[in-house]
Amino acid sequence: MIIDLFSGCGGFSLGARQAGWDVGLSIDIDPDLTASYGLNFPKTKVLNEDIRNFDSKRTWKKVLSKEM
C-alpha cells in the first residue's frame, strides 16, 4: 500500500494501480484537485491538507478509524 503525496487528480495513483499497488491515502493542498481525485478514486481516502502541517499520528488514526 502506498500514499500519494501532492496527488493532484491522481496520475501517479493511476500508474501505481495499473502496476498492482493499492493506494491507501492521497494528500493534496488544492481542494479542486482533491475533489477530482475523489471522483477518480472513490475507494481511496483523500486529505485536502498542506503537507507541511501533516501530522502522521493524527492522520493514521483517522485513516484507521475510517473517520475520513
Secondary structure, DSSP 8 states (H G I E B T S, - for coil): -EEEET-TTSHHHHHHHHTT--EEEEEES-HHHHHHHHHH-TTSEEEE--GGG--HHHHHHHHHHT--
